[in-house]
Amino acid sequence: MKKVVVYGASGLVGSYILETLLNNANYDQVIIVVRKDLNIQHPKLKTLIGDFNLLPEVVKDIPIDEVFIALGTTQKKTPDKKLYYQIDHDYPILAAKLAKENGAKAVFLVSAIGANAKSSIFYTKLKGETEQDIINLNLDHTYIFRPSMILGNRKESRPLEKVFIGIFKLINPLFIGGINKYKGIEASDIAKAMVNSANTLNEKVKILQWEEMTALLK
């Protein structure tokens, strides 16, 4: 039986990760670190509330086996690029570092298609640097999930994104062969793929895109 910590449990993918882990018999404790209580009751769930700036104290001396990270923001919510970088890069790195110090052997990270530390585009460069810095922490297993369009119903209103999701659902069948990595994928399927991958950890570093994620759903 394993103990796991989840960051980003209030978000779309993170909420499905939490639900999937709570329903998985391989885990006897699921810890979430959130800024405010999510009002979820479950015998396996432990909720830690605190600011990420105080993260070292919030998770101090809590032994875990794995860490799932689904932290992220949007340009609309966080127009300040410095703060954006802190949320999408600094917090995930710190979360993974502290998890390793607490005994975690594996990290599972939600990134994005096209992540590239050498990119001239802020978002893809940011995601690439986050991936690389987590890989450099040298956990036994680092599994990075790179979805394209994430499908699903978010709590907050994103009218433009809903339009894009509708378009993606229509054109998804057109993405075949070498471009199938650009297919949209349900947030619930990303979560299932991440949790299922923990059952067969056989690589030091693994990048999973649409094809690899959907293969884990079978």
N, C-alpha and C positions, 0 to 999 in steps of 0.2 A: 504493500500500500504506500502511496506517495503523498507528499505534501507539496502544494504548489502555490505560488503567488501570482496574481493577475493585476496588471496595470492597464487602466483604460476601460474598466468594467462598465462604466456609464455610457460608453459610446456604442455605435451600431455593431461593429464586429466584436468588441470587448464584451458586450452583453450576451452575445451568443457563445463566446468562449466560456464565460462564467456558467451559463446554463448547461453547456455540454459537459464541462468538468464536474459539475454537481451531480449529473446523471451518469457519470462514468465510475464503475466499480473499482477502477485502479487507483482512485484517489480517496483518501480518508479525511483530508482537510484541504479546503480551498480558501486562501486568504486573498482579500481584495484590499487595495490601498486607494482610497477615494477622498475627495475633499468634503463630501457630505454624505450622510447615510442614504443608501438606496432603498431602504425599507424592504429588504428581502430577508426572509426567514428560512433557514435551512440548517439541519443538524451538522452538516459538514462545513458550513460557511463561517468564516471569521472576518469581520470588517474592521479595518484600521483606518481611522480618519485623521488626516493631517495634511499640511501644506508640503508640497514636494521639496520646498527649500529646506524643510526640516526632516527630509526623508531618512537620513542616517539614524536619527533617534526613533522615528516611527517604526522602523523594521529591525531595530537593533536586537541581535541575539535570537532571531526567530529562524530556526533551522528549516530549510526547504530543499526539495529535490529538483524543481524546475521553475522557470519563470516565463510567463506569457506577457508580451508587451504589445498593446494596441493603442498607444498614445498618439495623439495628433490633433491638429487644429486646422482651420481654414483661413484663407486670406481675408474673408469677410469678417470673421470673428476676431482675427488677430492681424490687423494691417501692419503693425510694427514688426519689421523683419527680424529685429534683434530678439523680441519676445517669441516670435514664431520659431526661430531657430532654437531657443531655449526649450520650448515645449516639444518640438519634433526631434531634436538632437540631444540636448543636454540631459533632459529627464530620462529618456530611454537608456542612455549610456550609464547614468547614475543608478538607475533601477537594476540594470544587468550587473553592474559592478558590485552593488550591495548584495544581490542575490548570490553571486559567486562567493562572496565573503561568508555568506550564511550557508554555504554547502551545495548550492545548485550546480548540477552537472550539465544542464541543458537550458538553452534560451530559445524561445520561439518568438520571432519578431514580424509584425505586420509592416511591410514597406510599401513600395509601389513600382509598377512597371516602368522601366527606363531609368531606374536609379543608377546614378553614375557620379562618383566623386569628382570626376574631371569635367563634368558638364558645365556649360556656361549659363544654363538655366537654373535659377535659384532653387526651385522645388526639387528637380531631379538631382542636383548637386547635393542639396541638403539630405535627401534620402540616401544617396550614395555614401556620403560621409558618415551618416548614422550606421549604415550597414558595416562599413569598414572598421569603424571604431568599436563596434560590438564584437566583430570577428577578432579584433586585436586583443580583446579581453581574454581570449584563449580558453573558453569553457570547453568541456569535453565534446559538446555538440552545439552547433549554432545553426538553426534552421530559419531561413529567411523567406517570407511569403510575399510575392510581388503580384498583387491583383491589378487589373486594369480598372475598369469601371466597377465599383462595388454596388451591387443591386440590393434593395431592401428599403423598408420604410423607417426613416429617421424620425426621432421625436421632434426635432426642430424643423421649421419650415424652410425648405430650399427649393423654391419654384423652378429656377433654372436647371438645377440638378435633376429634378423630376422629369423635365423635358428630355435631358440627355439620357436618363435611364430608360425612358420610353423608346427613344431612338435606338439605343443599344440592344434592347430586347428584340427589336425588329431586324436589326442587321447582324446580330450575333451569328446566325447560321452562315453568313458570308465569310467569316474569319476561319479559314481552313489552312492546313499545312503549316508553313513557317510563321504565319501571322495569327495563329489561333491564340497566342499568348495575349492578344489584345481583346479577347472576348470578355464580356462582362461576367461577373460571378456573384452569386448570392452571398451576402454576409454570413448567413448561417452555414453555407458550404465551406467558406474560408475557415470558420471556427472548427467545423468537424474535421477538416483536413489537418488543421494544426494539432488537434488533440489526438487524432488517429496516428499522426506521424510519430508521436511520442511512444507508440507501442513498438516501433521498429527503428530505433535509433542506430543506424549503421554507418553514418558518415560524420566526419569532423565538421565540415561546413557544407550546407546544402542550400541551393537557391531553388525555390519552387514557384513556377508560374502556372498559368491556367491548366495546362496539360497535366503537370505533376500534382497539382491540387485536386483536380477532378478524379485522377487515378486513385487517390486516397479515399474517395467516397464509395468505392465499389465494395 
